[in-house]
Amino acid sequence: MSVGPIKKKDKETGRMIPTGGYWIQVNQKLPTGRLTRHREQSTLWTKRDAKQREREIRNQITSGTYKGKEERKQIPTLEKFSEEFMKNYAAVNNKPSEVLSKQSRLDNHLIPKFGRVRIDEIKAREVADFRSDLLLKQNLKPGTVNNILTVLKKMLDYAAEMEIIEKVPRIKLLPVDKPDFDFFTFDEAKRLLEAAKYNQEWYDMIYFAIRTGLRYGELCELRWKDIDLVEGTMRVSRNFTKGSVVTRKNRDAYTVPLSDETVRLLKRHRHLKGELVFSKPDGGRHIHRRFDVALRRICRKAGLREVGPHVLRHTFGSHLAMKGVPLLWIKELMGHKDINSTLKYAHLMPDVKREAIAVLDGPMKYLRQYYDNSEAN
């Protein structure tokens, strides 16, 4: 028998029971006449897969292209290759927060599933089964599943780039609905600020976030050297996340103007506690959790729904759109990398669209007025 299920001995009954997957064994003469023996197994194979692999090996031996068992052993398992991937790719190309995210997805999902499998044995069928398990059995959200699959694809792409494997299987991501975003109306923002006046630090942070659209990591890492109170500008270049100061989300730094009221707030807020614009009394950094709790408390006090800090950023973009600011300007003011991130605010500009299309009537109105005046004269 050259194909059979992988089995192990049951401790209670002493019987051999299948554990999943198949082994193959091929005994065949090479073209030189020497007998070669080949045995391998995979927990991912079905019986059909195992028979297909057996035929491939026999054909390779017959055609003289058989590489031998020892050469195949050089292809690492996913768990082994993940060490090289994290060291030589992730640590070099990704931010510390992204490295942590990749390692977490490896430890919690990819290694438990494919850790002992050679990376050349991970095919489209195995990926499809894995995707279904994550979505249906583990009840993960489509976006979370896509993040895990993206790490797997990046690993296999890197393996192909390093010429460890010849082909990368197709990894299809799940469709994801565009997430809804929340924001405060002008009236709600006014009520929020009124409720925050009991604590000057929180008031200033909330006001500044609503008027600049900074992410929380950018807000709590903002330093006085980034502010020009004479010119009324601010440079955004860093972000604080997961205990580390890194470049901002889109990497590129950008400079934006500040409104006169925002400049006056900063002048009043000016302190000597340290380099951070917004900080604790001892000059230390406000942690995300502390500000999040304070913001939700202020929301309750104002009679508003409880939200997280990122809603303040959406409020900034939404207010600009409702005031008729062009989307390209909003893109620059919010530091978006591409216009697609800004398009979410487009639906808040219905009057601007109507005014824009009304421009087409401009010349006709002008001519009609011109002829009316001519007839009157």
NORBEL-V206328 format. One record per residue. N is the residue number from 1. RES is the residue in one letter. BURIAL is b if it has 9 or more other C-alpha atoms within 8 Angstrom, else e. D_LAST is the distance of its C-alpha to the last C-alpha in Angstrom with 1 decimal. Layout:
[[N;RES;BURIAL;D_LAST] [N;RES;BURIAL;D_LAST]]
//
This chain:
[[1;M;e;108.9] [2;S;e;106.1] [3;V;b;103.3] [4;G;b;103.8] [5;P;b;102.1] [6;I;b;102.4] [7;K;b;104.8] [8;K;e;106.4] [9;K;e;109.5] [10;D;b;109.0] [11;K;e;111.0] [12;E;e;112.0] [13;T;e;113.0] [14;G;e;113.8] [15;R;e;111.9] [16;M;e;109.4] [17;I;e;105.9] [18;P;e;102.7] [19;T;e;100.2] [20;G;b;97.3] [21;G;b;96.7] [22;Y;b;99.1] [23;W;b;101.4] [24;I;b;102.3] [25;Q;b;105.3] [26;V;b;105.6] [27;N;e;108.9] [28;Q;b;108.5] [29;K;b;109.9] [30;L;b;107.8] [31;P;e;107.7] [32;T;e;110.4] [33;G;e;112.7] [34;R;e;112.5] [35;L;e;112.0] [36;T;b;109.0] [37;R;e;108.3] [38;H;b;104.9] [39;R;b;104.1] [40;E;e;100.9] [41;Q;b;99.2] [42;S;b;95.9] [43;T;b;95.1] [44;L;b;91.8] [45;W;b;93.4] [46;T;e;93.8] [47;K;b;96.8] [48;R;e;94.4] [49;D;e;93.1] [50;A;b;96.7] [51;K;b;97.8] [52;Q;e;94.7] [53;R;b;95.7] [54;E;b;99.3] [55;R;e;98.2] [56;E;e;96.0] [57;I;b;99.0] [58;R;b;101.4] [59;N;e;98.9] [60;Q;b;98.5] [61;I;b;102.3] [62;T;b;102.7] [63;S;e;100.0] [64;G;e;101.2] [65;T;e;98.1] [66;Y;e;99.6] [67;K;e;99.0] [68;G;e;101.6] [69;K;e;101.8] [70;E;e;102.0] [71;E;e;98.7] [72;R;e;96.9] [73;K;e;98.2] [74;Q;e;96.0] [75;I;b;92.9] [76;P;b;92.4] [77;T;b;91.8] [78;L;b;88.5] [79;E;b;90.1] [80;K;b;91.6] [81;F;b;88.5] [82;S;b;86.3] [83;E;e;88.1] [84;E;b;87.1] [85;F;b;83.5] [86;M;b;83.1] [87;K;b;84.7] [88;N;e;83.2] [89;Y;b;79.8] [90;A;b;78.6] [91;A;b;79.9] [92;V;e;78.3] [93;N;e;74.9] [94;N;b;74.2] [95;K;b;73.6] [96;P;b;76.6] [97;S;b;74.9] [98;E;b;74.4] [99;V;b;78.0] [100;L;e;79.2] [101;S;e;77.1] [102;K;b;78.5] [103;Q;b;82.0] [104;S;e;81.6] [105;R;b;80.4] [106;L;b;83.4] [107;D;b;85.9] [108;N;e;84.7] [109;H;b;83.8] [110;L;b;84.3] [111;I;b;87.8] [112;P;e;89.3] [113;K;e;88.1] [114;F;b;88.5] [115;G;b;90.5] [116;R;e;93.7] [117;V;b;91.9] [118;R;b;91.5] [119;I;b;87.9] [120;D;e;88.3] [121;E;e;89.3] [122;I;b;86.1] [123;K;b;84.4] [124;A;b;81.3] [125;R;e;83.4] [126;E;b;84.8] [127;V;b;81.4] [128;A;b;80.1] [129;D;e;83.1] [130;F;b;82.5] [131;R;b;78.8] [132;S;b;79.8] [133;D;b;82.5] [134;L;b;80.1] [135;L;b;77.5] [136;L;e;79.7] [137;K;e;83.0] [138;Q;e;81.9] [139;N;e;78.6] [140;L;b;76.6] [141;K;e;72.8] [142;P;b;71.2] [143;G;e;69.7] [144;T;e;73.2] [145;V;b;74.8] [146;N;b;72.3] [147;N;e;73.1] [148;I;b;76.8] [149;L;b;76.3] [150;T;e;74.1] [151;V;b;77.0] [152;L;b;79.3] [153;K;b;77.0] [154;K;e;76.6] [155;M;b;80.4] [156;L;b;81.0] [157;D;b;78.2] [158;Y;b;80.0] [159;A;b;83.4] [160;A;b;82.0] [161;E;e;80.6] [162;M;e;84.1] [163;E;e;85.5] [164;I;e;87.6] [165;I;b;86.3] [166;E;e;84.9] [167;K;e;82.3] [168;V;b;80.2] [169;P;e;79.9] [170;R;e;76.6] [171;I;b;75.7] [172;K;e;73.0] [173;L;e;71.1] [174;L;e;70.2] [175;P;e;66.6] [176;V;e;65.3] [177;D;e;62.5] [178;K;e;59.9] [179;P;e;61.0] [180;D;e;58.8] [181;F;e;57.9] [182;D;e;57.7] [183;F;b;55.5] [184;F;b;54.8] [185;T;e;51.4] [186;F;e;49.8] [187;D;e;51.5] [188;E;b;54.9] [189;A;b;54.8] [190;K;e;54.3] [191;R;b;57.2] [192;L;b;59.3] [193;L;b;58.8] [194;E;e;59.5] [195;A;b;62.8] [196;A;b;63.7] [197;K;b;63.6] [198;Y;e;67.4] [199;N;e;68.1] [200;Q;e;66.1] [201;E;e;67.1] [202;W;b;66.0] [203;Y;b;62.7] [204;D;b;61.9] [205;M;b;62.8] [206;I;b;60.8] [207;Y;b;57.7] [208;F;b;58.0] [209;A;b;58.5] [210;I;b;55.4] [211;R;b;53.3] [212;T;b;54.6] [213;G;b;55.9] [214;L;b;59.2] [215;R;b;62.0] [216;Y;b;65.0] [217;G;b;67.1] [218;E;b;64.5] [219;L;b;64.0] [220;C;b;67.7] [221;E;b;68.2] [222;L;b;65.2] [223;R;b;66.6] [224;W;e;65.4] [225;K;e;65.4] [226;D;b;62.6] [227;I;b;60.3] [228;D;b;58.3] [229;L;b;57.3] [230;V;e;55.6] [231;E;e;53.3] [232;G;b;53.1] [233;T;b;54.3] [234;M;b;57.1] [235;R;b;59.1] [236;V;b;60.7] [237;S;b;63.6] [238;R;b;66.5] [239;N;b;67.6] [240;F;b;70.7] [241;T;b;72.2] [242;K;e;75.7] [243;G;e;77.2] [244;S;e;75.8] [245;V;b;73.0] [246;V;b;71.2] [247;T;b;68.0] [248;R;b;65.1] [249;K;e;64.7] [250;N;e;62.6] [251;R;e;64.5] [252;D;e;61.5] [253;A;b;60.8] [254;Y;e;57.2] [255;T;e;55.5] [256;V;b;52.7] [257;P;e;50.9] [258;L;b;51.8] [259;S;e;49.5] [260;D;e;49.8] [261;E;e;51.6] [262;T;b;54.0] [263;V;b;54.8] [264;R;e;55.5] [265;L;b;57.8] [266;L;b;59.7] [267;K;e;60.2] [268;R;e;61.6] [269;H;e;63.7] [270;R;e;65.2] [271;H;e;69.0] [272;L;e;72.1] [273;K;b;73.8] [274;G;e;73.4] [275;E;b;71.0] [276;L;b;69.5] [277;V;b;66.3] [278;F;b;67.4] [279;S;b;71.1] [280;K;e;74.0] [281;P;e;75.5] [282;D;e;77.9] [283;G;b;75.2] [284;G;e;76.2] [285;R;b;73.8] [286;H;b;72.6] [287;I;e;73.9] [288;H;e;71.7] [289;R;e;73.8] [290;R;e;73.7] [291;F;b;69.9] [292;D;b;69.6] [293;V;e;71.8] [294;A;b;70.0] [295;L;b;66.6] [296;R;b;67.9] [297;R;b;69.4] [298;I;b;66.1] [299;C;b;64.3] [300;R;b;66.9] [301;K;e;66.4] [302;A;b;62.6] [303;G;e;63.1] [304;L;b;61.7] [305;R;e;63.3] [306;E;b;65.6] [307;V;e;64.3] [308;G;b;65.4] [309;P;b;64.0] [310;H;e;62.0] [311;V;b;59.6] [312;L;b;58.4] [313;R;b;57.2] [314;H;b;55.5] [315;T;b;53.8] [316;F;b;52.3] [317;G;b;50.9] [318;S;b;49.6] [319;H;b;47.9] [320;L;b;46.1] [321;A;b;44.9] [322;M;b;43.8] [323;K;e;41.8] [324;G;b;39.9] [325;V;b;41.8] [326;P;e;41.8] [327;L;b;45.2] [328;L;e;45.9] [329;W;e;45.7] [330;I;b;48.0] [331;K;b;50.4] [332;E;b;50.7] [333;L;b;51.0] [334;M;b;53.8] [335;G;e;55.6] [336;H;b;55.6] [337;K;e;57.0] [338;D;e;54.7] [339;I;b;51.6] [340;N;e;53.6] [341;S;b;55.0] [342;T;b;51.5] [343;L;e;50.2] [344;K;e;52.0] [345;Y;b;49.2] [346;A;b;46.4] [347;H;e;46.5] [348;L;e;45.7] [349;M;b;42.1] [350;P;e;40.4] [351;D;e;37.2] [352;V;e;36.9] [353;K;e;37.3] [354;R;e;34.5] [355;E;e;32.2] [356;A;e;33.2] [357;I;e;32.5] [358;A;e;29.1] [359;V;e;28.0] [360;L;e;27.9] [361;D;e;24.8] [362;G;e;23.1] [363;P;e;21.3] [364;M;e;20.2] [365;K;e;18.7] [366;Y;e;16.9] [367;L;e;15.5] [368;R;e;14.5] [369;Q;e;12.6] [370;Y;e;10.9] [371;Y;e;9.9] [372;D;e;8.9] [373;N;e;6.4] [374;S;e;5.3] [375;E;e;5.4] [376;A;e;3.8] [377;N;e;0.0]]
//
